[in-house]
């Protein structure tokens, strides 16, 4: 079949051929796959009503539209598939599960536990009790703002067993991070306060754990508080398919008091029993390490650091690693107490020094054969991330729609730049802010995010894009703060995430166009009609409800049917006097200006439009 001509340009026909491209790809990427000229694809897209440059990242809908026109089935490759293809091209195996290992290579590994639950039910205090370290004292508002990971040891049936704990933040804004915590987790401890019972975030945490198919151990905390009712907690959780062993179920419930260190050993025992009964916790330590970055931050003395959880293999000092778009050589490894380690085996959380930049919480990490390979993988990942974010940021709106929206004053955008002390907090704050819903009139756009103090570059970007900078546990200092003040760049500082979300939501609502509602003022029934050569028809009326005001808008109804809208009450008389208003029960003469189509029995309803407060 000959190539079709669209807009004077010949394009090769696909005839149903499937073409796979990565998310955030451009027309140039597609042109390479189908052996076409990128400029000709720009022309085709223009004739389809979409304007784009050859190097601009496009979304899935645009590619589907273009593919249908050219006869190709275009499939977007998911990040996971793209990742797999990328690593296969460097001959690196990404498989982590025990299914991909030989039986004789597998060795037992410690369980990885995430503590979840409602805010203020004692998750951090419970972790304190478990590891005898006071984290709460260092937190703002008593809320865990950072993610860490810790390993403790417990003697179980005469054997010293290790358990790894991932400390997830306590506020619902960290839903995304909590979900990610569940993905690297073997067992979830659901903390429920005995005096409070099941709360909304308890259910949210429970849903995450069940969606990830993670066994749950319930810690009924605050048993030392007056009004503690552990039986009520057990009964409430039966509604969510968590049935206690004593009720014939298979979920272990342990009554604890983190404050008084009661039954902490029993809880650890329950974790190990659940791990042994429900899970096959084994991994191959004799290969290159694979895992996930749980937390990362920028340390003034040590540079970019990341807390990584080894899921398979063993990580050694000196290994070339890549995590997300960051790469480097492991310069040193530290445990949760700051002690240096030479190697880290499966389920071991360690802090890694030597990375080129700060990775994101949740990024996978792998050991690469050498520094050069690590750098190439990181650069490819960074380019793909940039392209995907550009595609995500692109607003699909035609020129006509945009002109109409601008003319109506409907396009309002709040641009934000997020800076935080650790990447997990920044990412979770971004996720929470993007979920704020105030309708379609206002658009929230996060144009940049990063870890570390607020820099001159951040302030310049804010100036160029009229953005507000949000600093979460970080500040602009010295000349940067002075520069921001001089240039009128607004910087908001927060240490507790509630305030950030509430204030941004309030700002978005403030950008909304005012909403008006109609408020009825009064109604009057026409009893008689007087003809006036000077004023036209005058409606002799009696006010049935409320009051009739001069200058108010009126609606005329005849036997329940509206015959006129937006009519003005031009004049109002009581006998021979002009008046401004007439109350219920009184008679009056109403002049409706140029509207003269009146009949006896018509109803005049007056109203005004009042601004309605936003919910």
Backbone torsions as a table, in degrees:
resi	resn	phi	psi	omega
1	UNK	NA	137.0	-179.0
2	UNK	-74.6	154.3	-178.1
3	UNK	-67.8	135.4	-179.8
4	UNK	-71.1	153.8	177.6
5	UNK	-109.4	122.3	178.3
6	UNK	-125.0	119.9	-179.1
7	UNK	60.4	32.7	179.8
8	UNK	80.2	7.5	-177.9
9	UNK	-117.4	132.5	178.2
10	UNK	-89.5	131.0	-179.2
11	UNK	-124.2	133.8	176.4
12	UNK	-64.3	135.9	-178.4
13	UNK	-78.6	146.6	-178.5
14	UNK	-90.7	-32.0	-177.1
15	UNK	52.3	44.9	174.3
16	UNK	83.3	3.7	-178.4
17	UNK	-64.0	139.8	179.7
18	UNK	-88.2	129.8	177.9
19	UNK	-121.8	126.3	178.4
20	UNK	-101.0	128.8	175.3
21	UNK	-135.3	155.0	-177.1
22	UNK	-77.2	159.9	177.6
23	UNK	-66.5	138.3	-179.0
24	UNK	82.9	13.1	-179.2
25	UNK	-71.5	163.3	179.8
26	UNK	-111.1	175.8	177.5
27	UNK	-63.7	-29.7	176.7
28	UNK	-63.0	-42.0	178.6
29	UNK	-61.5	-44.0	179.8
30	UNK	-65.7	-40.6	-178.8
31	UNK	-59.0	-38.5	178.4
32	UNK	-63.2	-38.3	-176.7
33	UNK	-71.4	-33.1	-174.6
34	UNK	-108.9	8.5	177.0
35	UNK	58.4	52.9	179.4
36	UNK	-126.2	168.5	177.3
37	UNK	-85.6	125.9	-179.4
38	UNK	-55.1	-37.2	-178.8
39	UNK	-62.5	-35.2	180.0
40	UNK	-69.3	-33.8	177.4
41	UNK	-68.0	-35.4	175.4
42	UNK	-59.4	-43.4	-179.8
43	UNK	-63.6	-44.3	179.8
44	UNK	-60.6	-45.1	-178.6
45	UNK	-63.1	-36.9	178.6
46	UNK	-62.4	-41.2	179.2
47	UNK	-70.2	-17.3	176.3
48	UNK	-90.9	3.3	176.2
49	UNK	91.6	10.6	178.9
50	UNK	-118.3	135.9	178.4
51	UNK	-109.4	128.4	179.3
52	UNK	-156.6	151.1	175.1
53	UNK	-87.6	169.1	-176.6
54	UNK	-67.8	-27.6	-176.4
55	UNK	-103.2	3.7	-178.1
56	UNK	-79.1	136.2	177.6
57	UNK	-70.8	133.9	-177.8
58	UNK	-116.3	157.4	-179.6
59	UNK	-91.9	176.7	-173.2
60	UNK	-63.5	-40.4	-177.8
61	UNK	-62.5	-40.5	-179.2
62	UNK	-65.3	-42.9	178.1
63	UNK	-64.2	-38.0	179.2
64	UNK	-63.5	-41.8	178.4
65	UNK	-62.0	-45.2	-179.3
66	UNK	-67.3	-41.8	180.0
67	UNK	-61.9	-42.3	179.7
68	UNK	-62.2	-36.7	-179.9
69	UNK	-69.4	-35.5	-174.7
70	UNK	-96.0	-6.3	178.7
71	UNK	86.6	21.8	176.7
72	UNK	-110.6	148.3	169.8
73	UNK	-100.2	108.1	-174.5
74	UNK	-96.3	122.9	179.9
75	UNK	-113.3	131.2	177.8
76	UNK	-84.7	130.8	179.0
77	UNK	-82.9	130.3	179.9
78	UNK	-67.8	159.5	178.0
79	UNK	-56.4	-35.7	-179.5
80	UNK	-65.0	-46.3	179.6
81	UNK	-64.1	-41.9	179.9
82	UNK	-62.1	-42.2	178.4
83	UNK	-60.1	-44.6	-178.0
84	UNK	-62.6	-45.4	179.5
85	UNK	-61.9	-40.1	-179.2
86	UNK	-61.5	-47.0	-176.9
87	UNK	-72.6	-34.3	176.9
88	UNK	-62.6	-34.9	179.6
89	UNK	-65.5	-23.6	176.3
90	UNK	-101.4	9.8	177.9
91	UNK	60.0	43.1	177.3
92	UNK	-115.2	128.7	-178.7
93	UNK	-84.9	127.3	-178.5
94	UNK	-97.8	-7.3	-174.0
95	UNK	-62.7	134.8	-179.6
96	UNK	-116.5	-33.1	-173.2
97	UNK	-64.2	159.3	-177.7
98	UNK	-70.2	-17.5	-179.9
99	UNK	-64.2	-26.5	-176.1
100	UNK	-89.8	2.6	-176.2
101	UNK	-109.1	155.6	170.9
102	UNK	-74.8	141.3	-174.5
103	UNK	-55.7	-40.5	-175.4
104	UNK	-72.5	-16.1	179.9
105	UNK	-84.8	-13.1	-173.2
106	UNK	-83.3	138.1	176.1
107	UNK	-131.1	151.8	-179.9
108	UNK	-59.8	146.0	175.7
109	UNK	-130.8	157.5	179.5
110	UNK	-67.9	150.9	174.4
111	UNK	-72.5	147.5	175.4
112	UNK	-103.8	122.9	-171.1
113	UNK	-117.6	134.3	173.1
114	UNK	-111.8	133.2	177.1
115	UNK	-96.5	121.7	-176.1
116	UNK	-125.3	167.7	175.8
117	UNK	149.6	-178.5	-177.0
118	UNK	-73.5	153.1	178.2
119	UNK	-58.9	138.4	176.8
120	UNK	68.4	19.5	174.0
121	UNK	-93.8	1.4	171.5
122	UNK	99.3	29.3	-179.4
123	UNK	-65.5	-48.9	-177.3
124	UNK	-68.0	-39.2	177.7
125	UNK	-62.7	-35.6	178.5
126	UNK	-66.3	-42.9	176.1
127	UNK	-63.9	-37.2	175.3
128	UNK	-58.2	-46.9	-178.4
129	UNK	-62.6	-37.7	-178.2
130	UNK	-69.9	-42.2	-174.9
131	UNK	-109.6	7.9	176.2
132	UNK	51.3	42.7	176.9
133	UNK	-133.8	140.9	-175.6
134	UNK	-96.1	101.9	178.4
135	UNK	-91.0	-33.9	-174.2
136	UNK	-57.8	-39.1	-175.9
137	UNK	-59.1	-27.9	-178.3
138	UNK	-91.0	-4.7	-175.3
139	UNK	-94.1	148.0	175.5
140	UNK	-81.2	127.6	176.5
141	UNK	69.7	13.9	178.2
142	UNK	69.8	16.5	-178.3
143	UNK	-110.0	136.1	178.3
144	UNK	-71.2	114.2	-177.3
145	UNK	-95.3	-21.1	-177.0
146	UNK	-116.7	157.2	175.6
147	UNK	-100.0	134.3	173.5
148	UNK	-134.4	175.4	175.6
149	UNK	-140.0	142.7	-173.4
150	UNK	-139.5	148.9	176.5
151	UNK	-120.9	132.2	178.8
152	UNK	-123.7	165.8	-179.6
153	UNK	-119.9	142.1	-178.8
154	UNK	-141.6	134.3	177.1
155	UNK	-81.6	124.2	-177.1
156	UNK	-133.6	117.1	-178.6
157	UNK	52.8	43.5	175.2
158	UNK	79.0	3.6	-179.3
159	UNK	-117.3	135.6	176.7
160	UNK	-75.6	115.3	-177.1
161	UNK	-114.6	140.2	176.4
162	UNK	-96.7	146.9	173.5
163	UNK	-133.0	130.9	177.9
164	UNK	-99.2	129.7	177.9
165	UNK	-110.8	130.9	171.5
166	UNK	-102.2	123.7	-176.5
167	UNK	-94.0	104.1	-179.2
168	UNK	-95.2	149.0	-178.2
169	UNK	-66.0	159.3	-168.9
170	UNK	-95.8	-6.2	-175.0
171	UNK	-97.6	150.4	-175.6
172	UNK	-62.6	-18.9	179.2
173	UNK	-62.8	-20.1	-176.8
174	UNK	-93.4	29.3	-179.5
175	UNK	-52.2	-45.3	-176.7
176	UNK	-62.8	-41.5	-178.9
177	UNK	-69.3	-37.6	179.0
178	UNK	-63.8	-41.2	178.8
179	UNK	-62.4	-39.5	179.4
180	UNK	-66.9	-36.1	177.1
181	UNK	-60.1	-40.2	-179.5
182	UNK	-65.8	-29.0	-177.4
183	UNK	-72.0	-28.6	179.4
184	UNK	-99.5	8.1	-172.9
185	UNK	-99.5	143.3	173.4
186	UNK	-92.7	-40.9	-177.0
187	UNK	-136.1	141.1	175.2
188	UNK	-109.8	132.2	170.0
189	UNK	-96.9	117.3	179.1
190	UNK	-95.4	114.5	-178.5
191	UNK	-92.5	123.5	177.5
192	UNK	-128.0	128.8	179.2
193	UNK	-72.9	130.9	-176.4
194	UNK	-65.8	-26.2	-179.0
195	UNK	-89.9	-16.2	-174.1
196	UNK	-104.4	-36.8	-178.4
197	UNK	80.4	-164.4	-176.2
198	UNK	-74.8	127.5	-178.1
199	UNK	-121.5	170.2	-176.0
200	UNK	-52.5	-43.9	-178.0
201	UNK	-72.9	-24.2	174.3
202	UNK	-60.6	-45.9	-179.2
203	UNK	-66.4	-40.3	179.7
204	UNK	-60.9	-46.6	179.3
205	UNK	-63.6	-41.0	179.5
206	UNK	-61.4	-42.4	179.3
207	UNK	-62.1	-40.5	178.8
208	UNK	-62.3	-45.3	-177.6
209	UNK	-65.3	-42.6	-178.9
210	UNK	-69.5	-36.2	178.6
211	UNK	-65.0	-32.7	179.2
212	UNK	-86.8	2.2	178.5
213	UNK	58.6	47.5	-178.1
214	UNK	-106.2	129.3	176.0
215	UNK	-60.4	146.9	-174.8
216	UNK	-120.1	134.0	169.4
217	UNK	-113.5	128.5	-176.5
218	UNK	-96.8	124.0	174.1
219	UNK	-102.9	110.4	178.1
220	UNK	-87.1	101.0	-171.0
221	UNK	-90.8	172.5	177.2
222	UNK	62.6	39.9	177.7
223	UNK	-68.3	-15.6	-179.8
224	UNK	-84.8	-6.8	-175.2
225	UNK	-86.2	143.7	175.7
226	UNK	-61.2	138.4	179.5
227	UNK	88.0	7.6	178.1
228	UNK	-65.0	129.3	-177.0
229	UNK	-136.3	81.0	-176.9
230	UNK	-64.2	-28.1	179.9
231	UNK	-65.2	-36.7	179.5
232	UNK	-65.0	-39.9	178.6
233	UNK	-61.7	-44.7	179.8
234	UNK	-61.3	-40.9	-179.0
235	UNK	-68.0	-43.2	-179.7
236	UNK	-61.2	-39.5	-175.7
237	UNK	-75.3	-15.3	175.8
238	UNK	-63.7	-27.0	178.7
239	UNK	-66.6	-20.3	-177.5
240	UNK	-110.5	27.9	176.3
241	UNK	62.9	25.7	171.2
242	UNK	-109.1	96.0	-174.6
243	UNK	-107.5	124.2	-176.1
244	UNK	-63.7	152.2	179.5
245	UNK	-58.6	-37.5	-179.0
246	UNK	-69.5	-15.5	175.6
247	UNK	-98.3	9.2	179.2
248	UNK	93.9	7.2	179.9
249	UNK	-93.9	-164.9	-179.3
250	UNK	-125.6	16.9	177.9
251	UNK	-99.5	130.4	179.1
252	UNK	-85.9	125.4	175.3
253	UNK	-108.3	133.2	177.5
254	UNK	-127.7	124.6	177.6
255	UNK	-83.8	119.0	-175.8
256	UNK	-130.8	164.3	168.4
257	UNK	-133.9	106.5	-178.8
258	UNK	-64.5	-33.1	-177.2
259	UNK	-67.9	-42.0	-177.3
260	UNK	-100.7	10.3	177.5
261	UNK	57.2	37.8	-178.2
262	UNK	-88.8	131.1	171.3
263	UNK	59.7	26.0	177.3
264	UNK	-65.6	-40.0	178.3
265	UNK	-60.9	-39.0	179.6
266	UNK	-63.6	-36.3	179.5
267	UNK	-65.8	-45.3	178.6
268	UNK	-63.4	-37.8	177.2
269	UNK	-60.8	-43.3	-179.7
270	UNK	-63.5	-38.5	178.5
271	UNK	-61.9	-47.5	-178.4
272	UNK	-67.3	-39.0	177.7
273	UNK	-63.2	-42.9	178.7
274	UNK	-63.9	-41.3	179.8
275	UNK	-62.4	-44.4	-178.0
276	UNK	-68.7	-35.3	-175.0
277	UNK	-80.9	-38.2	-169.1
278	UNK	-105.8	-15.4	-169.9
279	UNK	-130.7	150.4	173.3
280	UNK	-105.3	88.8	-173.1
281	UNK	-92.8	88.7	177.6
282	UNK	-137.1	154.1	177.7
283	UNK	-152.2	162.1	177.9
284	UNK	-95.3	110.5	-178.9
285	UNK	-83.1	-11.8	-172.8
286	UNK	-94.7	53.2	174.8
287	UNK	-158.1	177.7	179.1
288	UNK	-63.8	143.1	-173.8
289	UNK	-71.9	145.8	170.7
290	UNK	-132.1	152.6	177.6
291	UNK	176.4	-152.9	-175.3
292	UNK	-141.9	143.5	175.1
293	UNK	-82.7	119.3	-177.5
294	UNK	-88.2	-36.8	-179.6
295	UNK	-151.6	156.3	178.1
296	UNK	-152.6	146.8	174.7
297	UNK	-155.4	172.9	-178.3
298	UNK	-106.8	112.9	-178.1
299	UNK	-96.7	133.5	-174.7
300	UNK	-61.3	-37.5	-176.8
301	UNK	-90.4	-29.4	-171.5
302	UNK	-112.1	-1.7	179.0
303	UNK	79.1	-153.7	-178.3
304	UNK	-70.5	125.3	177.1
305	UNK	-126.3	151.5	179.6
306	UNK	-139.8	137.3	171.2
307	UNK	-90.2	117.5	-178.1
308	UNK	-116.1	146.6	175.6
309	UNK	-107.8	119.2	179.4
310	UNK	-75.3	124.3	178.8
311	UNK	-102.7	-25.6	-179.5
312	UNK	-157.3	145.1	179.3
313	UNK	82.2	-173.0	-179.8
314	UNK	-129.7	131.7	179.2
315	UNK	-96.0	131.3	-179.1
316	UNK	-117.5	152.1	171.5
317	UNK	-62.2	133.9	-178.6
318	UNK	99.8	-11.5	178.1
319	UNK	-66.8	142.3	171.8
320	UNK	-83.9	122.7	-177.6
321	UNK	-126.4	157.9	173.9
322	UNK	-135.0	129.4	177.1
323	UNK	-135.3	116.5	-173.5
324	UNK	62.6	-131.5	178.4
325	UNK	-99.6	16.7	178.0
326	UNK	-106.6	146.9	178.8
327	UNK	-142.6	171.8	177.7
328	UNK	162.0	-176.1	175.9
329	UNK	-113.4	136.8	-177.6
330	UNK	-65.6	105.4	-178.7
331	UNK	-80.6	-36.8	178.4
332	UNK	-159.7	155.1	175.5
333	UNK	-126.8	134.9	-179.2
334	UNK	-123.8	144.3	173.4
335	UNK	-88.3	-173.7	-175.0
336	UNK	-66.6	-15.5	178.8
337	UNK	-98.7	2.3	179.1
338	UNK	87.6	7.9	178.2
339	UNK	-80.8	144.0	-180.0
340	UNK	-80.9	145.2	178.8
341	UNK	-124.6	150.1	176.1
342	UNK	-92.7	-27.8	179.6
343	UNK	-150.0	157.7	179.3
344	UNK	-133.1	125.7	-176.7
345	UNK	-97.3	174.4	-177.3
346	UNK	-52.4	141.5	-178.9
347	UNK	72.1	8.2	179.4
348	UNK	-93.0	123.6	173.5
349	UNK	-88.9	133.0	178.3
350	UNK	-138.9	152.7	173.4
351	UNK	-93.9	126.5	-175.0
352	UNK	-106.7	132.1	175.9
353	UNK	-110.4	145.8	175.5
354	UNK	119.1	8.6	-179.0
355	UNK	-81.6	154.9	-178.2
356	UNK	-76.8	-30.0	-179.6
357	UNK	-153.1	174.5	-176.9
358	UNK	-84.1	118.1	176.8
359	UNK	-75.2	173.6	177.2
360	UNK	-92.5	151.0	174.8
361	UNK	-63.1	130.3	179.7
362	UNK	98.7	-8.0	176.8
363	UNK	-67.1	139.5	174.9
364	UNK	-75.7	149.3	174.2
365	UNK	-126.4	146.6	179.0
366	UNK	-138.3	156.9	173.1
367	UNK	-90.8	127.9	-179.9
368	UNK	-98.6	158.9	-178.8
369	UNK	-60.3	-35.0	-179.1
370	UNK	-157.5	172.6	-177.1
371	UNK	-59.5	-40.7	-176.3
372	UNK	-63.4	-43.9	178.7
373	UNK	-63.6	-43.3	179.6
374	UNK	-58.4	-44.1	-179.2
375	UNK	-65.2	-40.9	-179.5
376	UNK	-64.2	-42.9	179.0
377	UNK	-62.9	-45.0	-179.1
378	UNK	-60.9	-42.4	-179.1
379	UNK	-66.4	-39.5	177.9
380	UNK	-64.6	-41.9	178.9
381	UNK	-63.4	-42.5	-178.4
382	UNK	-63.2	-42.1	179.3
383	UNK	-63.7	-41.8	179.6
384	UNK	-66.1	-40.7	178.7
385	UNK	-61.6	-44.0	-178.2
386	UNK	-63.4	-43.2	-179.8
387	UNK	-65.0	-40.4	-179.8
388	UNK	-66.1	-39.9	-179.4
389	UNK	-70.1	-33.3	176.0
390	UNK	-65.2	-40.5	178.8
391	UNK	-64.5	-38.6	-178.5
392	UNK	-68.1	-35.6	-176.9
393	UNK	-77.4	-19.3	-177.0
394	UNK	-68.0	128.7	-178.3
395	UNK	-93.6	119.8	-179.0
396	UNK	-82.1	96.9	179.9
397	UNK	-147.2	133.0	-178.3
398	UNK	-77.1	166.2	-178.2
399	UNK	-60.7	-40.6	179.9
400	UNK	-63.0	-45.1	179.6
401	UNK	-61.0	-42.4	-177.4
402	UNK	-63.8	-44.5	178.4
403	UNK	-60.9	-43.1	-179.4
404	UNK	-64.6	-41.4	-178.4
405	UNK	-66.9	-41.1	179.1
406	UNK	-66.0	-39.9	-179.8
407	UNK	-63.4	-37.5	-179.3
408	UNK	-83.0	-3.8	-179.2
409	UNK	68.8	30.4	-174.0
410	UNK	-93.3	-14.5	-176.5
411	UNK	-91.9	108.0	176.7
412	UNK	-127.9	129.5	-178.8
413	UNK	-128.3	133.3	172.3
414	UNK	-103.6	111.7	178.6
415	UNK	-91.4	133.3	-180.0
416	UNK	-125.6	146.5	169.5
417	UNK	-119.0	123.9	-177.2
418	UNK	-104.4	129.2	172.3
419	UNK	-130.2	136.8	-179.9
420	UNK	-142.4	173.6	-178.1
421	UNK	-81.8	-26.6	177.9
422	UNK	-136.7	150.9	-172.2
423	UNK	-67.7	-31.9	-180.0
424	UNK	-61.0	-43.5	179.9
425	UNK	-65.3	-41.3	-179.6
426	UNK	-62.4	-45.6	-176.8
427	UNK	-67.3	-41.2	-179.8
428	UNK	-69.4	-36.0	176.9
429	UNK	-64.8	-41.9	177.4
430	UNK	-59.7	-45.7	-179.0
431	UNK	-61.5	-43.2	-178.9
432	UNK	-66.6	-40.6	-178.9
433	UNK	-67.0	-39.4	-178.5
434	UNK	-69.8	-15.2	178.2
435	UNK	-88.8	-5.0	176.4
436	UNK	-65.5	125.8	-175.7
437	UNK	-116.4	111.7	174.6
438	UNK	-124.2	31.0	176.7
439	UNK	90.1	-172.6	-174.2
440	UNK	-91.0	-6.8	-173.6
441	UNK	-74.5	-30.3	-175.5
442	UNK	-118.6	137.0	-178.1
443	UNK	-114.1	129.3	175.2
444	UNK	-100.1	126.1	-179.5
445	UNK	-129.6	125.1	176.0
446	UNK	-96.7	108.3	-170.3
447	UNK	-90.8	-16.3	177.5
448	UNK	-161.1	148.2	174.5
449	UNK	-145.8	154.0	-178.6
450	UNK	-171.1	175.2	-178.8
451	UNK	-112.8	139.4	177.5
452	UNK	112.7	179.8	-176.7
453	UNK	-63.4	160.1	180.0
454	UNK	-77.1	122.2	-171.8
455	UNK	-103.7	174.0	177.3
456	UNK	-61.7	-38.0	178.8
457	UNK	-60.5	-42.1	178.0
458	UNK	-60.4	-42.1	-177.6
459	UNK	-68.3	-40.7	177.9
460	UNK	-63.1	-40.8	178.1
461	UNK	-64.3	-40.0	178.7
462	UNK	-63.5	-38.3	178.0
463	UNK	-64.9	-44.3	-176.6
464	UNK	-67.4	-29.2	-173.4
465	UNK	-116.4	11.6	-178.4
466	UNK	51.9	47.7	-176.6
467	UNK	-101.0	160.1	172.4
468	UNK	-104.2	137.3	178.6
469	UNK	-97.4	130.2	175.5
470	UNK	-109.1	120.1	178.1
471	UNK	-104.1	117.5	-179.1
472	UNK	-106.4	103.4	-176.6
473	UNK	64.0	16.8	173.2
474	UNK	-133.7	161.1	-177.5
475	UNK	-137.6	163.8	168.4
476	UNK	-94.6	127.8	-174.9
477	UNK	-120.9	159.6	173.9
478	UNK	58.3	-129.5	-174.1
479	UNK	-68.1	-26.2	178.0
480	UNK	-65.3	-43.5	179.4
481	UNK	-64.0	-42.0	179.4
482	UNK	-64.7	-41.4	-179.8
483	UNK	-62.2	-43.9	180.0
484	UNK	-62.3	-42.3	-179.3
485	UNK	-67.0	-41.3	-179.0
486	UNK	-64.6	-38.0	-177.3
487	UNK	-88.9	-0.8	177.2
488	UNK	73.9	26.7	177.0
489	UNK	-86.3	125.5	-178.4
490	UNK	-83.9	126.9	175.9
491	UNK	-119.7	125.3	177.0
492	UNK	-107.2	130.8	-179.9
493	UNK	-107.3	136.6	178.9
494	UNK	-138.2	148.9	171.7
495	UNK	-124.1	-13.8	174.0
496	UNK	-121.9	132.2	-168.3
497	UNK	-72.5	-22.8	177.6
498	UNK	-53.3	-48.9	-172.6
499	UNK	-63.5	-41.3	-179.0
500	UNK	-58.7	-47.2	-177.0
501	UNK	-66.6	-44.7	-178.3
502	UNK	-62.1	-43.6	-175.9
503	UNK	-71.6	-37.1	177.1
504	UNK	-66.1	-40.7	178.1
505	UNK	-61.6	-42.1	178.3
506	UNK	-63.1	-39.7	178.9
507	UNK	-64.4	-41.4	178.9
508	UNK	-63.2	-42.6	179.7
509	UNK	-66.2	-31.2	177.7
510	UNK	-68.0	-25.6	179.3
511	UNK	-80.2	-15.2	-178.0
512	UNK	-66.5	144.5	172.3
513	UNK	-64.1	142.1	-178.8
514	UNK	-59.6	141.9	176.0
515	UNK	-98.6	135.6	-179.4
516	UNK	-115.5	146.6	173.9
517	UNK	-127.4	151.9	-178.4
518	UNK	-83.9	129.9	177.6
519	UNK	-118.3	121.5	-179.2
520	UNK	-74.8	132.4	-179.6
521	UNK	-95.5	-42.2	-178.3
522	UNK	-177.5	164.8	177.3
523	UNK	-129.7	148.2	177.9
524	UNK	-137.0	139.6	179.4
525	UNK	-101.1	134.0	-179.5
526	UNK	-77.8	120.8	179.1
527	UNK	-100.9	-29.9	-176.7
528	UNK	-153.7	152.2	-179.4
529	UNK	-122.0	124.9	179.3
530	UNK	-107.2	136.0	179.2
531	UNK	-94.7	132.9	179.8
532	UNK	-132.6	127.3	-179.6
533	UNK	-68.4	-23.9	-177.9
534	UNK	-87.3	-43.2	-172.5
535	UNK	-108.7	-3.0	-174.8
536	UNK	82.8	-150.9	-178.9
537	UNK	-79.3	136.1	175.7
538	UNK	-112.9	128.0	-178.7
539	UNK	-91.9	109.6	173.3
540	UNK	-75.5	114.4	-168.8
541	UNK	-133.7	163.2	170.9
542	UNK	-119.0	133.5	-177.7
543	UNK	-76.4	117.9	-176.0
544	UNK	-87.2	-33.6	-179.8
545	UNK	-153.6	153.6	177.0
546	UNK	62.8	-136.3	178.2
547	UNK	-147.7	149.8	177.8
548	UNK	-101.0	125.9	-178.4
549	UNK	-113.5	142.5	175.5
550	UNK	-69.0	137.2	-179.9
551	UNK	91.0	-9.0	-178.9
552	UNK	-75.7	157.0	173.6
553	UNK	-78.3	146.5	-177.5
554	UNK	-134.4	154.5	176.3
555	UNK	-124.9	133.1	-178.8
556	UNK	-104.4	125.0	177.1
557	UNK	-119.3	143.4	179.3
558	UNK	-126.9	112.1	-177.7
559	UNK	53.9	42.3	175.9
560	UNK	84.5	-4.7	-178.7
561	UNK	-105.4	130.1	-179.6
562	UNK	-73.5	123.5	179.2
563	UNK	-108.2	-16.2	177.8
564	UNK	-154.5	141.2	180.0
565	UNK	-122.3	156.4	170.0
566	UNK	58.2	37.1	177.3
567	UNK	-90.6	140.7	-178.1
568	UNK	-97.2	138.7	172.7
569	UNK	-78.2	97.9	-172.7
570	UNK	-79.4	-31.4	-179.1
571	UNK	-146.8	152.9	-178.2
572	UNK	-144.1	126.2	-177.6
573	UNK	-132.2	142.7	168.6
574	UNK	-116.3	111.7	-172.0
575	UNK	56.2	-117.0	-177.4
576	UNK	-101.6	2.2	-175.0
577	UNK	-98.5	138.3	170.2
578	UNK	-76.5	133.8	179.4
579	UNK	-130.4	163.0	179.9
580	UNK	-94.4	-25.7	179.2
581	UNK	-154.9	152.6	177.4
582	UNK	-131.9	131.9	-174.5
583	UNK	-90.7	173.0	-178.1
584	UNK	-57.3	135.6	176.5
585	UNK	94.0	-13.3	-179.0
586	UNK	-97.7	155.1	177.3
587	UNK	-96.0	152.7	-179.4
588	UNK	-160.5	167.0	173.2
589	UNK	-106.4	128.7	-177.6
590	UNK	-116.0	125.3	176.2
591	UNK	-102.8	121.5	-177.1
592	UNK	-102.2	30.9	175.8
593	UNK	65.0	-127.1	-174.9
594	UNK	-81.8	-5.2	179.3
595	UNK	-84.5	116.9	-175.2
596	UNK	-123.2	1.8	-177.5
597	UNK	-80.9	73.7	-176.4
598	UNK	-112.6	149.3	174.7
599	UNK	-137.3	156.3	177.1
600	UNK	-61.1	138.1	178.9
601	UNK	93.3	-11.8	176.6
602	UNK	-62.6	150.2	-179.9
603	UNK	-110.8	127.7	176.9
604	UNK	-102.6	115.5	178.8
605	UNK	-110.5	120.4	178.6
606	UNK	-99.0	149.6	-177.6
607	UNK	-152.9	166.0	171.8
608	UNK	-137.7	155.4	178.8
609	UNK	-95.1	121.7	179.1
610	UNK	-114.3	144.2	178.7
611	UNK	-68.4	133.2	-177.2
612	UNK	-99.0	128.5	177.8
613	UNK	-65.0	141.6	178.9
614	UNK	-72.6	142.7	179.0
615	UNK	-70.6	NA	NA
